[in-house]
Amino acid sequence: MQHIPCRTCEGRRLRPEALAVTIADTGIFDVTGMPISEMVEWVASLRGEDGVTGQLKDRDKEIGRQILNEIEARVGFLNDVGLNYLTLSRSSGSLSGGE
């Protein structure tokens, strides 16, 4: 079987409108390609920690507060159980039973 990527999305499996959305200059395709350990750091960098200014403005932080909390919880869980090397873009068929 031959794998031929879509000409519109170039194999990224999302519509152009979704691919155009960015957070702190990072698109969803780039975020899902990060290992979980890197994604944990990226989400933390959006808010800013330990006196460091976050990448998001206060207004944007408030708008995204609930979704950031949810992302942090889910990505944090994956990191805590030792799946920090995985990426969210990985196909389910390539995962082992334990993953």
All heavy atoms as an XYZ file, in Angstrom:
754
protein
N       0.835     -1.161      0.000
C       0.000      0.000      0.000
C       0.894      1.243      0.000
O       1.886      1.302      0.708
C      -0.896      0.018      1.243
C      -1.767      1.220      1.205
S      -2.817      1.705      2.568
C      -3.342      0.394      3.474
N       0.507      2.224     -0.776
C       1.285      3.452     -0.884
C       0.565      4.585     -0.163
O      -0.641      4.765     -0.305
C       1.476      3.809     -2.354
C       2.377      4.982     -2.569
C       2.559      5.278     -4.048
O       1.828      4.775     -4.882
N       3.541      6.108     -4.356
N       1.313      5.345      0.619
C       0.757      6.476      1.357
C       0.989      7.748      0.554
O       2.135      8.125      0.293
C       1.420      6.587      2.736
C       1.002      7.786      3.510
N      -0.302      8.009      3.885
C       1.712      8.823      3.982
C      -0.370      9.137      4.550
N       0.847      9.659      4.619
N      -0.100      8.404      0.136
C       0.005      9.646     -0.630
C      -0.662     10.753      0.182
O      -1.872     10.712      0.420
C      -0.688      9.515     -2.003
C      -0.043      8.379     -2.792
C      -0.621     10.827     -2.758
C      -0.767      8.030     -4.070
N       0.126     11.749      0.642
C      -0.465     12.825      1.446
C      -1.414     13.696      0.638
O      -1.237     13.884     -0.569
C       0.729     13.639      1.925
C       1.932     13.092      1.257
C       1.541     11.883      0.474
N      -2.390     14.221      1.305
C      -3.366     15.130      0.705
C      -2.649     16.385      0.199
O      -1.770     16.923      0.876
C      -4.399     15.488      1.772
S      -5.466     16.867      1.350
N      -3.023     16.869     -0.945
C      -2.391     18.070     -1.504
C      -2.797     19.328     -0.749
O      -2.031     20.274     -0.659
C      -2.772     18.226     -2.977
C      -2.154     17.190     -3.842
C      -2.485     17.447     -5.290
N      -2.401     16.186     -6.013
C      -2.950     15.970     -7.171
N      -3.628     16.919     -7.765
N      -2.821     14.806     -7.751
N      -3.987     19.337     -0.195
C      -4.472     20.523      0.508
C      -3.780     20.713      1.847
O      -3.296     21.786      2.159
C      -6.002     20.435      0.732
O      -6.635     20.245     -0.527
C      -6.529     21.698      1.383
N      -3.722     19.662      2.659
C      -3.148     19.780      4.010
C      -1.712     19.275      4.092
O      -1.070     19.384      5.132
C      -4.004     19.034      5.024
S      -3.928     17.244      4.869
N      -1.212     18.710      2.988
C       0.145     18.162      2.923
C       0.386     17.082      3.983
O       1.448     17.010      4.593
C       1.175     19.282      3.045
C       1.075     20.286      1.922
C       1.973     21.494      2.100
O       2.593     21.655      3.172
O       2.037     22.280      1.157
N      -0.622     16.273      4.249
C      -0.494     15.165      5.188
C      -0.688     15.535      6.651
O      -0.514     14.699      7.524
N      -1.077     16.768      6.921
C      -1.238     17.197      8.319
C      -2.625     16.868      8.873
O      -2.884     17.079     10.036
C      -0.935     18.689      8.441
C       0.547     18.955      8.161
C       0.871     20.397      8.259
N       0.447     21.042      7.016
C       0.624     22.317      6.749
N       1.171     23.126      7.609
N       0.228     22.819      5.595
N      -3.507     16.373      8.057
C      -4.825     15.863      8.435
C      -5.751     16.880      9.092
O      -6.611     16.522      9.886
C      -4.684     14.624      9.319
C      -3.975     13.498      8.612
C      -3.841     12.306      9.474
N      -2.936     12.597     10.561
C      -2.644     11.759     11.528
N      -3.193     10.583     11.553
N      -1.806     12.086     12.474
N      -5.567     18.149      8.792
C      -6.456     19.198      9.296
C      -6.793     20.163      8.166
O      -6.004     20.346      7.236
C      -5.793     19.975     10.443
C      -5.589     19.212     11.739
C      -4.685     20.000     12.672
C      -6.917     18.921     12.407
N      -7.940     20.791      8.288
C      -8.359     21.777      7.296
C      -7.462     23.012      7.380
O      -6.921     23.315      8.442
C      -9.811     22.175      7.529
C     -10.791     21.017      7.322
C     -12.200     21.436      7.711
N     -12.593     22.674      7.070
C     -13.367     22.757      5.992
N     -13.859     21.659      5.476
N     -13.680     23.914      5.469
N      -7.328     23.737      6.294
C      -6.490     24.951      6.299
C      -6.892     25.954      7.386
O      -6.035     26.610      7.973
C      -6.696     25.548      4.906
C      -7.096     24.396      4.051
C      -7.864     23.465      4.957
N      -8.191     26.046      7.674
C      -8.654     26.987      8.705
C      -8.101     26.615     10.078
O      -7.714     27.480     10.855
C     -10.190     27.020      8.767
C     -10.864     27.509      7.503
C     -11.081     26.418      6.452
O     -10.675     25.260      6.642
O     -11.677     26.750      5.414
N      -8.059     25.331     10.386
C      -7.521     24.876     11.674
C      -6.006     25.063     11.715
O      -5.450     25.446     12.746
C      -7.873     23.418     11.918
N      -5.351     24.809     10.605
C      -3.903     24.958     10.550
C      -3.465     26.422     10.640
O      -2.339     26.712     11.023
C      -3.350     24.325      9.269
C      -3.460     22.807      9.191
C      -3.153     22.324      7.785
C      -2.542     22.156     10.205
N      -4.362     27.340     10.326
C      -4.034     28.765     10.361
C      -4.061     29.336     11.781
O      -3.479     30.389     12.035
C      -5.005     29.544      9.482
N      -4.714     28.646     12.712
C      -4.803     29.136     14.085
C      -3.493     28.876     14.808
O      -2.941     27.779     14.734
C      -5.972     28.448     14.838
C      -6.012     28.872     16.286
C      -7.288     28.751     14.141
N      -2.997     29.898     15.514
C      -1.758     29.744     16.272
C      -1.941     30.276     17.692
O      -2.794     31.122     17.945
C      -0.586     30.510     15.625
O      -0.898     31.901     15.596
C      -0.299     30.018     14.228
N      -1.144     29.766     18.593
C      -1.061     30.262     19.959
C       0.408     30.537     20.205
O       1.238     29.627     20.084
C      -1.590     29.241     20.982
C      -3.044     28.930     20.718
C      -1.387     29.747     22.402
C      -3.602     27.812     21.561
N       0.726     31.794     20.526
C       2.120     32.197     20.736
C       2.983     31.773     19.543
O       4.041     31.183     19.696
C       2.652     31.637     22.040
N       2.480     32.035     18.349
C       3.184     31.743     17.096
C       3.439     30.255     16.851
O       4.329     29.886     16.089
C       4.511     32.508     17.018
C       4.306     34.013     17.020
O       3.322     34.466     16.415
O       5.121     34.717     17.633
N       2.674     29.386     17.495
C       2.822     27.940     17.310
C       1.481     27.369     16.854
O       0.462     27.568     17.510
C       3.250     27.264     18.626
O       4.431     27.918     19.111
C       3.565     25.801     18.405
N       1.487     26.660     15.743
C       0.270     26.067     15.201
C      -0.029     24.719     15.826
O       0.841     24.076     16.423
N      -1.269     24.257     15.667
C      -1.709     23.000     16.271
C      -0.890     21.822     15.739
O      -0.577     20.889     16.485
C      -3.220     22.766     16.070
C      -3.667     21.571     16.893
C      -3.570     22.601     14.615
C      -5.166     21.405     16.990
N      -0.506     21.860     14.481
C       0.287     20.762     13.922
C       1.643     20.677     14.624
O       2.130     19.596     14.933
C       0.463     20.950     12.409
C       1.237     19.848     11.766
C       0.662     18.599     11.574
C       2.544     20.045     11.358
C       1.381     17.570     10.980
C       3.276     19.028     10.761
C       2.682     17.787     10.572
N       2.240     21.832     14.895
C       3.528     21.857     15.591
C       3.392     21.401     17.036
O       4.255     20.696     17.561
C       4.133     23.260     15.549
C       4.416     23.715     14.122
O       4.833     22.873     13.306
O       4.199     24.898     13.833
N       2.302     21.789     17.682
C       2.079     21.403     19.080
C       1.898     19.892     19.184
O       2.495     19.242     20.042
C       0.865     22.139     19.685
C       0.526     21.602     21.066
C       1.132     23.636     19.753
N       1.089     19.310     18.310
C       0.849     17.866     18.389
C       2.076     17.060     17.994
O       2.161     15.882     18.314
C      -0.352     17.442     17.526
O      -0.105     17.782     16.161
C      -1.640     18.076     18.009
N       3.036     17.678     17.334
C       4.273     16.998     16.979
C       5.327     17.030     18.076
O       6.355     16.378     17.974
N       5.058     17.795     19.140
C       6.007     17.870     20.259
C       5.904     16.617     21.119
O       4.809     16.112     21.347
C       5.659     19.043     21.188
C       5.819     20.396     20.632
S       5.263     21.605     21.882
C       5.370     23.101     20.938
N       7.034     16.124     21.640
C       6.940     15.071     22.659
C       6.189     15.635     23.874
O       6.219     16.845     24.120
C       8.393     14.782     23.023
C       9.203     15.349     21.919
C       8.408     16.466     21.317
N       5.501     14.776     24.600
C       4.712     15.203     25.755
C       5.547     16.039     26.725
O       5.093     17.070     27.220
C       4.094     13.986     26.481
C       3.104     13.259     25.564
C       3.440     14.394     27.793
C       1.892     14.054     25.146
N       6.783     15.630     26.973
C       7.641     16.378     27.903
C       7.859     17.817     27.440
O       7.843     18.742     28.243
C       8.987     15.668     28.077
O       9.626     15.521     26.827
N       8.011     18.005     26.147
C       8.187     19.352     25.594
C       6.875     20.128     25.647
O       6.861     21.336     25.887
C       8.685     19.239     24.152
C       9.085     20.546     23.517
C       9.613     20.352     22.106
O      10.261     19.321     21.841
O       9.371     21.232     21.266
N       5.755     19.432     25.428
C       4.455     20.088     25.465
C       4.140     20.608     26.867
O       3.563     21.681     27.016
C       3.356     19.133     24.986
C       2.053     19.842     24.699
S       0.751     18.734     24.122
C       1.466     18.061     22.661
N       4.528     19.860     27.895
C       4.327     20.304     29.281
C       5.029     21.648     29.480
O       4.461     22.588     30.033
C       4.861     19.253     30.280
C       4.962     19.812     31.681
C       3.991     18.004     30.259
N       6.265     21.742     29.010
C       7.030     22.987     29.134
C       6.411     24.110     28.322
O       6.364     25.253     28.759
C       8.473     22.755     28.694
C       9.245     21.822     29.600
C      10.610     21.478     29.055
O      11.062     22.120     28.073
O      11.238     20.562     29.608
N       5.927     23.799     27.130
C       5.323     24.811     26.263
C       4.069     25.399     26.902
O       3.897     26.616     26.916
C       5.010     24.212     24.887
C       4.391     25.186     23.940
C       5.031     26.185     23.261
C       3.015     25.272     23.581
N       4.122     26.881     22.499
C       2.880     26.341     22.674
C       1.883     24.548     23.931
C       1.670     26.698     22.118
C       0.673     24.903     23.372
C       0.568     25.968     22.478
N       3.208     24.539     27.440
C       1.978     25.026     28.084
C       2.331     25.906     29.287
O       1.741     26.963     29.486
C       1.047     23.854     28.489
C      -0.124     24.350     29.318
C       0.542     23.130     27.254
N       3.313     25.483     30.068
C       3.754     26.288     31.218
C       4.296     27.634     30.761
O       4.078     28.656     31.421
C       4.795     25.521     32.020
N       4.971     27.658     29.620
C       5.536     28.911     29.115
C       4.458     29.885     28.662
O       4.688     31.088     28.624
C       6.509     28.643     27.971
O       5.825     28.351     26.768
N       3.288     29.376     28.322
C       2.195     30.261     27.917
C       1.735     31.117     29.087
O       1.463     32.303     28.935
C       1.012     29.447     27.382
C       1.249     28.681     26.091
C       0.027     27.848     25.757
C       1.597     29.618     24.948
N       1.638     30.520     30.242
C       1.186     31.229     31.440
C       2.294     32.034     32.083
O       2.052     33.069     32.676
C       0.666     30.238     32.473
C      -0.571     29.515     32.061
C      -0.968     28.616     33.207
N      -1.912     27.633     32.784
C      -3.151     27.555     33.254
N      -3.561     28.392     34.152
N      -3.952     26.628     32.834
N       3.508     31.508     32.033
C       4.633     32.124     32.732
C       4.676     31.586     34.151
O       3.647     31.430     34.800
N       5.845     31.231     34.613
C       5.997     30.679     35.955
C       7.221     31.273     36.616
O       8.140     31.749     35.943
C       6.137     29.161     35.891
C       4.896     28.465     35.399
C       5.053     26.961     35.393
O       6.182     26.458     35.418
O       4.025     26.275     35.351
N       7.250     31.225     37.926
C       8.397     31.673     38.713
C       8.815     33.100     38.375
O       9.997     33.404     38.235
C       9.594     30.731     38.532
C       9.272     29.303     38.963
O       8.471     29.149     39.894
O       9.817     28.374     38.362
N       7.827     33.977     38.217
C       8.128     35.375     37.958
C       8.467     35.690     36.511
O       8.711     36.831     36.167
N       8.491     34.682     35.653
C       8.782     34.895     34.237
C       7.479     35.276     33.535
O       6.439     34.664     33.766
C       9.374     33.612     33.600
C       9.592     33.803     32.116
C      10.650     33.213     34.303
N       7.533     36.264     32.682
C       6.353     36.687     31.944
C       5.983     35.613     30.927
O       6.847     35.131     30.191
C       6.615     38.013     31.205
O       7.024     38.976     32.161
C       5.382     38.490     30.487
N       4.716     35.240     30.905
C       4.258     34.226     29.965
C       4.140     34.771     28.555
O       4.183     35.979     28.328
N       3.989     33.867     27.616
C       3.864     34.249     26.210
C       2.497     34.850     25.899
O       2.344     35.524     24.895
C       4.104     33.037     25.315
C       5.513     32.506     25.388
C       5.709     31.363     24.427
O       5.388     31.469     23.254
N       6.224     30.254     24.925
N       1.510     34.591     26.762
C       0.170     35.118     26.542
C      -0.049     36.380     27.354
O       0.439     36.506     28.469
C      -0.882     34.080     26.945
C      -0.926     32.784     26.152
C      -2.014     31.876     26.701
C      -1.148     33.046     24.678
N      -0.823     37.282     26.795
C      -1.216     38.491     27.522
C      -2.256     38.103     28.563
O      -2.907     37.057     28.451
C      -1.784     39.520     26.548
C      -0.752     39.992     25.544
C      -1.360     40.931     24.547
C      -0.298     41.322     23.528
N      -0.836     42.085     22.444
N      -2.433     38.937     29.568
C      -3.375     38.648     30.650
C      -4.778     38.367     30.119
O      -5.443     37.439     30.572
C      -3.422     39.801     31.650
C      -2.155     39.889     32.481
O      -1.436     38.874     32.574
O      -1.892     40.967     33.036
N      -5.229     39.131     29.144
C      -6.567     38.935     28.567
C      -6.667     37.553     27.919
O      -7.639     36.838     28.093
C      -6.843     40.031     27.542
C      -8.181     39.898     26.849
C      -8.391     41.063     25.857
N      -9.644     40.927     25.182
C      -9.825     40.270     24.041
N      -8.809     39.657     23.463
N     -11.007     40.197     23.481
N      -5.628     37.178     27.168
C      -5.618     35.875     26.499
C      -5.559     34.731     27.513
O      -6.167     33.681     27.315
C      -4.449     35.778     25.526
C      -4.575     36.772     24.375
O      -5.706     37.160     24.047
O      -3.527     37.163     23.821
N      -4.814     34.931     28.604
C      -4.751     33.918     29.656
C      -6.128     33.687     30.268
O      -6.505     32.544     30.538
C      -3.787     34.342     30.763
C      -2.338     34.218     30.413
C      -1.502     34.637     31.606
C      -0.099     34.969     31.197
N       0.703     35.459     32.309
N      -6.854     34.774     30.480
C      -8.185     34.644     31.069
C      -9.144     33.951     30.101
O      -9.933     33.095     30.495
C      -8.735     36.018     31.468
C     -10.050     35.969     32.193
C     -10.045     35.096     33.444
O      -9.021     35.041     34.153
O     -11.067     34.438     33.704
N      -9.070     34.290     28.845
C      -9.930     33.653     27.836
C      -9.636     32.157     27.750
O     -10.537     31.332     27.674
C      -9.740     34.324     26.454
C     -10.311     35.744     26.478
C     -10.385     33.489     25.350
C      -9.940     36.577     25.265
N      -8.362     31.798     27.789
C      -7.959     30.399     27.630
C      -7.760     29.637     28.927
O      -7.305     28.492     28.900
N      -8.119     30.249     30.061
C      -7.848     29.649     31.369
C      -8.358     28.220     31.482
O      -7.613     27.306     31.844
C      -8.453     30.508     32.476
C      -8.187     29.994     33.878
C      -8.758     30.937     34.938
N     -10.137     31.339     34.708
C     -11.200     30.592     35.007
N     -11.047     29.422     35.560
N     -12.420     31.033     34.760
N      -9.620     27.980     31.164
C     -10.198     26.644     31.321
C      -9.548     25.623     30.401
O      -9.242     24.510     30.822
C     -11.704     26.677     31.088
C     -12.452     27.333     32.218
C     -13.947     27.336     31.978
O     -14.404     27.701     30.896
N     -14.697     26.913     32.973
N      -9.321     25.996     29.166
C      -8.722     25.040     28.237
C      -7.266     24.782     28.593
O      -6.788     23.647     28.492
C      -8.878     25.482     26.750
C      -8.489     24.357     25.797
C      -8.076     26.712     26.445
C      -9.402     23.181     25.800
N      -6.549     25.808     29.059
C      -5.167     25.600     29.496
C      -5.115     24.669     30.699
O      -4.237     23.809     30.786
C      -4.488     26.927     29.820
C      -4.061     27.766     28.618
C      -3.547     29.132     29.083
C      -3.015     27.066     27.793
N      -6.059     24.831     31.627
C      -6.126     23.929     32.783
C      -6.334     22.489     32.334
O      -5.699     21.561     32.837
C      -7.253     24.329     33.738
C      -6.964     25.603     34.491
O      -5.828     26.046     34.571
N      -8.003     26.206     35.048
N      -7.234     22.305     31.382
C      -7.541     20.961     30.878
C      -6.343     20.353     30.152
O      -5.992     19.191     30.364
C      -8.749     21.041     29.941
C      -9.360     19.719     29.613
C     -10.005     19.034     30.799
O     -10.529     19.704     31.698
O      -9.969     17.788     30.817
N      -5.703     21.145     29.308
C      -4.529     20.650     28.580
C      -3.416     20.297     29.560
O      -2.782     19.244     29.448
C      -4.046     21.695     27.548
C      -5.071     21.830     26.421
C      -2.676     21.319     26.993
C      -4.814     22.997     25.494
N      -3.181     21.185     30.528
C      -2.146     20.929     31.531
C      -2.402     19.634     32.294
O      -1.482     18.846     32.522
C      -2.103     22.092     32.539
C      -0.860     22.884     32.475
C      -0.895     24.086     33.400
O      -1.868     24.336     34.121
O       0.111     24.789     33.386
N      -3.656     19.401     32.671
C      -3.999     18.189     33.422
C      -3.769     16.933     32.584
O      -3.153     15.967     33.053
C      -5.450     18.254     33.889
N      -4.219     16.942     31.360
C      -4.109     15.745     30.516
C      -2.673     15.459     30.086
O      -2.215     14.320     30.120
C      -5.025     15.879     29.302
C      -6.479     15.825     29.707
C      -7.398     16.099     28.564
N      -8.770     16.209     29.040
C      -9.771     15.569     28.510
N      -9.592     14.755     27.504
N     -10.988     15.731     28.993
N      -1.977     16.506     29.680
C      -0.589     16.335     29.266
C       0.274     16.000     30.487
O       1.183     15.170     30.399
C      -0.091     17.605     28.537
C       1.389     17.554     28.267
C      -0.848     17.779     27.228
N      -0.041     16.606     31.621
C       0.676     16.302     32.855
C       0.516     14.846     33.250
O       1.475     14.201     33.685
N      -0.691     14.308     33.087
C      -0.936     12.903     33.398
C      -0.078     11.997     32.511
O       0.568     11.070     32.997
C      -2.421     12.558     33.234
C      -2.700     11.091     33.390
C      -2.728     10.514     34.648
C      -2.906     10.288     32.285
C      -2.966      9.152     34.799
C      -3.147      8.930     32.424
C      -3.176      8.360     33.685
N      -0.092     12.256     31.206
C       0.713     11.445     30.291
C       2.194     11.513     30.656
O       2.907     10.507     30.608
C       0.510     11.902     28.846
C      -0.872     11.635     28.256
C      -1.003     12.320     26.899
C      -1.132     10.148     28.142
N       2.642     12.688     31.045
C       4.034     12.867     31.454
C       4.316     12.087     32.741
O       5.326     11.399     32.846
C       4.317     14.357     31.646
C       5.779     14.665     31.757
O       6.569     14.260     30.926
N       6.144     15.392     32.801
N       3.404     12.159     33.699
C       3.584     11.513     35.004
C       3.607      9.987     34.918
O       4.272      9.330     35.719
C       2.490     11.946     35.987
C       2.607     13.408     36.374
O       3.676     14.019     36.137
O       1.618     13.953     36.911
N       2.877      9.420     33.961
C       2.849      7.951     33.847
C       3.951      7.413     32.932
O       3.972      6.237     32.604
C       1.460      7.410     33.401
C       0.406      7.742     34.418
C       1.083      7.907     32.016
N       4.862      8.300     32.511
C       6.023      7.846     31.760
C       5.861      7.810     30.252
O       6.679      7.194     29.560
N       4.839      8.455     29.731
C       4.649      8.477     28.277
C       5.146      9.791     27.681
O       4.658     10.237     26.648
C       3.168      8.255     27.941
C       2.605      6.904     28.365
C       1.114      6.825     28.084
C       3.338      5.767     27.670
N       6.127     10.393     28.330
C       6.614     11.710     27.932
C       7.327     11.720     26.581
O       7.562     12.775     26.022
C       7.536     12.283     29.013
C       8.665     11.351     29.367
O       8.620     10.161     29.083
N       9.682     11.891     29.989
N       7.655     10.581     26.040
C       8.341     10.489     24.755
C       7.363     10.466     23.572
O       7.770     10.655     22.421
C       9.215      9.229     24.702
C       8.419      7.963     24.928
C       7.875      7.261     23.862
C       8.179      7.498     26.215
C       7.132      6.117     24.058
C       7.432      6.362     26.430
C       6.912      5.675     25.356
O       6.158      4.552     25.574
N       6.077     10.241     23.841
C       5.081     10.173     22.775
C       4.729     11.555     22.247
O       4.901     12.553     22.934
C       3.791      9.527     23.286
C       3.839      8.054     23.631
C       2.489      7.603     24.173
C       4.230      7.224     22.428
N       4.202     11.591     21.036
C       3.623     12.812     20.481
C       2.147     12.540     20.232
O       1.749     11.388     20.006
C       4.289     13.221     19.151
O       4.020     12.216     18.169
C       5.786     13.419     19.310
N       1.335     13.582     20.277
C      -0.096     13.405     20.042
C      -0.414     13.144     18.574
O      -1.500     12.676     18.247
C      -0.866     14.632     20.538
C      -0.778     14.895     22.036
C      -1.581     16.151     22.394
C      -1.265     13.702     22.836
N       0.525     13.421     17.703
C       0.297     13.202     16.275
C       0.569     11.759     15.854
O       0.297     11.384     14.725
C       1.185     14.144     15.456
O       2.543     13.888     15.709
N       1.071     10.968     16.759
C       1.393      9.570     16.439
C       0.101      8.783     16.201
O      -0.859      8.909     16.952
C       2.170      8.977     17.608
C       2.847      7.703     17.258
C       3.920      7.384     18.253
N       4.106      5.954     18.303
C       4.867      5.345     19.163
N       5.523      6.028     20.075
N       4.993      4.050     19.132
N       0.080      7.967     15.175
C      -1.123      7.197     14.870
C      -1.325      6.090     15.903
O      -0.361      5.535     16.436
C      -1.049      6.594     13.463
O      -0.057      5.594     13.420
N      -2.568      5.792     16.176
C      -2.874      4.796     17.213
C      -2.349      3.409     16.836
O      -1.995      2.626     17.716
C      -4.372      4.754     17.488
O      -5.078      4.403     16.315
N      -2.266      3.112     15.556
C      -1.763      1.813     15.119
C      -0.295      1.592     15.415
O       0.186      0.463     15.430
N       0.431      2.683     15.683
C       1.864      2.553     15.962
C       2.162      2.432     17.458
O       3.311      2.305     17.848
C       2.616      3.766     15.402
O       2.348      4.922     16.162
N       1.115      2.484     18.283
C       1.298      2.387     19.741
C       1.232      0.944     20.198
O       0.484      0.139     19.651
C       0.205      3.194     20.453
C       0.148      4.690     20.140
C      -1.079      5.308     20.780
C       1.404      5.388     20.580
N       1.994      0.629     21.234
C       1.915     -0.709     21.815
C       0.686     -0.783     22.725
O       0.092      0.244     23.053
C       3.179     -1.012     22.613
O       3.210     -0.246     23.802
N       0.333     -1.962     23.184
C      -0.827     -2.121     24.061
C      -0.715     -1.318     25.343
O      -1.702     -0.781     25.851
N       0.471     -1.198     25.899
C       0.681     -0.446     27.120
C       0.636      1.057     26.943
O       0.389      1.802     27.869
N       0.906      1.505     25.720
C       0.879      2.946     25.448
C      -0.535      3.416     25.228
O      -0.906      4.500     25.510
C       1.737      3.278     24.228
C       3.207      3.063     24.465
C       4.048      3.206     23.207
O       3.559      2.919     22.111
O       5.209      3.595     23.353
